[in-house]
Amino acid sequence: MRIAPSADVDEGAEIGSGSSVWHLAQVREQAVLGRGCVIGRGAYIGTGVRLGENVKVQNYALVYEPAEVGDGAFIGPAAVFTNDHRPRSVDPDGKQKRAGDWHAVGVTVGEGASIGARAVCVAPVRIGRWAMVGAGAVVTGDVPDFALVVGVPARRIAWIGRAGERLEQEAPDTWRCPETGALYREADGELTEIDNEH
């Protein structure tokens, strides 16, 4: 485990073996980082956030609680995970809101998913396994497994495989990865692996 001297890691955080927390990053109380995680310069990991193993959170990304991130996921530079569905600084009477005045909602990221640079995931949303969110996208709804989404608001433009390559359609309901040869089946707007099960 490596923690840069300028990083702010709360004593109540759990940092897995082989993980690195780089300069000026902040990891809050009760956050859990699995083994082999990399937290980039200036990144923020909120109270109670849970990261799986081998997660990369790039420079200046903001991961607010109660986010949960699966094994092998990638959070790009300056990406933001929100946690308040109706943010306000004050209540209708003008009184400043306090921590107990709102209920945090989170972003859930599946295994192997990638969130592009400066993307914003507006909670509550789920990013599916091995999905990819394009740089600068604003995600306001759930993203299916293996979907490539881009734009504001984000919309699916392709299916991608575990290797991150766009899949090629072989039949009306069958897709193939040009890099690995793995096959996928599409049904009801969702994609599942039909060989090389992991």
N, C-alpha and C positions, 0 to 999 in steps of 0.2 A: 504494500500500500504506500502511495506517495501523496502527501498533502503539502502544497506549496506554503511557505511561511506567511504569505499575504492572504491565503484563503481563510474564510470564516466558517469553520465546521463545528456545529454545536456538539457538546459532549453527549447529548442524548441521541445523536444520529448513529446509525449503524452503517459502516463502510466495509464492503466485502473485500476479501483478499485480492491483491493484484489491481485494485482500483486506483485511479489517479484523480486528484482534485487540484486544478491549476489555479494560477494567480487570480486573486480578487473574486473567486467564486464563493458563493454562500450556500451552505447546506444546513437547513433548519432542523430543529428538534424533531425527533421521532421519524425523520426521513430514513428510508432503508435503501441502500445501494447494494445490488448483488455483486458477485465477483466480476472482476475485469472491466468495470465501468470506467469511462473517461468523462470527466466534467471539465469543460473548457473554461478559459479565462472569462471572468465576469458573469458566468452563468448563475442562475438562481434556482435552487431546489427547495420548494416550500415545505412547511410543516407536515409531516406524515406522508409525503409523496413516496411512492414505492417504485423503484426501478429494478427490473430483472437483471440477469447476467449479461455482460458484454454490451451494455447500452452505451452509446456515445451521445453526449449532450454537448453540442458545439458552443463556441464563444458567444456570450451574451444572450443565450436562450433563457427564457423565463418559464419555468414549469411550476405553476401554482397548484397548491393542494385543492382537492384530494386526487390529483392525477395518479394514474397507474400505467406503467410502461412495461411491455413484455420483453422477454429475452431478445437480444440482438437488434433492438430498434435503434434508429438513428434520428436525432433531433437536430436539425440544421441550425446554422448561425442565426441568432436574433429571432428565432421562432418564439411564438408566445402561445401558452395554454392559459386561457382565461378560467375564472372560477365563479363568476357571478352572472347569473342569467339576466338580472335586471339591476345593473350597477347604478347606485346613487350615493353621493357623498352625504346627503341629508335626507331626513324623512319629509313627508308632505308639510309638516309644521315648521320646517327649517332647522330642526334639531340635528346636530351631527350624529350620523350613525356610528355605532360601536360594533365590535366583533359579534356580539350576541344578537344583533339586529338583522342578520341575514343568514342564509343557509348556503354554504359553499357547494357547488356542483363541479364535477370534474371531467377531465378528458381521459379516455382510456385508449391506449395504443396497443395493438396486438403484436405478437411475435414477428420480428423481422421487418416491421413497417418502417418507412422513411418519411420524415417531415422535412420539406425543403426550406431553404434559407428564407427568413422573414415571413414564413407562413403563419397564419393566425388560426388557431382552433378554438372556436367559440363554444364553451361548455354549456350544456352537457352533450358531448358527442363521443362516438366510438370510431376509431380508425382501425380497420380490419387487418388481419394477418397479411403480411407481405404487401400491403397496399403502399402507394407512393403518392404523397401530396406535393404538387409542384411548388417551386419557389414563388413566394408572394401570394399564394392562394389564401382564401378565407373560407374555412370549413365551417358550415353552419348546420350540417346534417351528417348522419352516420355514413361512413365510407365502407363499402363491402370489401371483403378479402380480395386481394390481387387486383384491386382497381387502381388506375392512375387517374387522379383528379387534378384539375387546374382551374384557375380563374376566380372571379369574385361575383357571386358566390361560387365555390368550387363545384365542378360537375365532372362526371366520368367521361374521359375521352378514349380510353383504351383499357385492355386487360394486360397485366404484366405478370411474369413468373417470379420465382424466387431469385433468379439471377438479375432481375431488374430490367430485363428486355421485354419489349412489347411482344405479346403473343400473336401468332399468325393463325387465322381461322382455317381449319381443315374441312369442316363440315358445319351444318347449321348450328350444332350444339357442341362442337369439339374444337379446341384450341391447342396449339403446340408451341413450346418455347424453342426459338431458333438456335439458342445456345446449348441447352441441355437435352432437348428432345422430349422433355416431360410433357405429358398430356393433361388437359384440363377439360372439364365439362361445364357448360353454362346451362342453368335452369332457373327460371323465375328471377332473373336479374342478379344471380349469384354465381360464382365460379368456385369449383372444387377440384382438387387433384384427383385424377383417376388412375395414375400409376406413380411409381416412386414415392409411395406413402412414407411420411416421416413421423 
